């Protein structure tokens, strides 16, 4: 992802991106039941680096596994590339934590762009206080070992009913997280930026009392002329 595309995606909403993706036949890209812990952390943009959990098996998933330096959860945190988003498949099960404040802080300090799980985080108040985008289903105090067994790193996963492939572009805002296929990121970003300009014009007109018929979508000739004049005036 180019710096220009990254910057553009930071300036648009997940709602606008969803519309641009829908135009291309992609209907299921918004991760379900995932919310920001800190909506003021800013827009999250980064390529997906994935971790897959499976149901824990008691004889294999004891506290002793954390002593293993190759434990996938720890390795994923320490290998997630700078500027990437760690995306975790926790099978939409928030009853045990996908991670806690220590691991999320490590991600932040290593320069990751954010973290997403369709499960839960423990230490959620502490994570919510970090200047770092973090998205989960709901708070969860129990350790992941009670229900989740970390297995695969950087493989295709499902997160919140959405397929996420390594390298897909993750965008998160105050509403949630959307997944953009890597090969579409540049054109989706450009289209969403244009849509945002138009929607800003429409919102301004509606706030001034204008009706939406003919304006949104833009089919009325006078509305088209007004939009062109507004762009010239605002330099957008």
HELIX and SHEET records of a PDB file:
HELIX    1   1 UNK A    3  UNK A    9  1                                   7    
HELIX    2   2 UNK A   14  UNK A   22  1                                   9    
HELIX    3   3 UNK A   39  UNK A   41  5                                   3    
HELIX    4   4 UNK A   63  UNK A   67  5                                   5    
HELIX    5   5 UNK A   72  UNK A   79  1                                   8    
HELIX    6   6 UNK A  101  UNK A  109  1                                   9    
HELIX    7   7 UNK A  124  UNK A  128  1                                   5    
HELIX    8   8 UNK A  144  UNK A  146  5                                   3    
HELIX    9   9 UNK A  182  UNK A  184  5                                   3    
HELIX   10  10 UNK A  185  UNK A  207  1                                  23    
HELIX   11  11 UNK A  221  UNK A  234  1                                  14    
SHEET    1   A 6 UNK A  35  UNK A  36  0                                        
SHEET    2   A 6 UNK A 134  UNK A 136 -1                                        
SHEET    3   A 6 UNK A 114  UNK A 117  1                                        
SHEET    4   A 6 UNK A  85  UNK A  89  1                                        
SHEET    5   A 6 UNK A  44  UNK A  55  1                                        
SHEET    6   A 6 UNK A 148  UNK A 153 -1                                        
SHEET    1   B 7 UNK A  35  UNK A  36  0                                        
SHEET    2   B 7 UNK A 134  UNK A 136 -1                                        
SHEET    3   B 7 UNK A 114  UNK A 117  1                                        
SHEET    4   B 7 UNK A  85  UNK A  89  1                                        
SHEET    5   B 7 UNK A  44  UNK A  55  1                                        
SHEET    6   B 7 UNK A 169  UNK A 172 -1                                        
SHEET    7   B 7 UNK A 177  UNK A 180 -1                                        
SHEET    1   C 2 UNK A  97  UNK A  99  0                                        
SHEET    2   C 2 UNK A 120  UNK A 121  1                                        
SHEET    1   D 2 UNK A 157  UNK A 159  0                                        
SHEET    2   D 2 UNK A 162  UNK A 164 -1                                        
END                                                                             
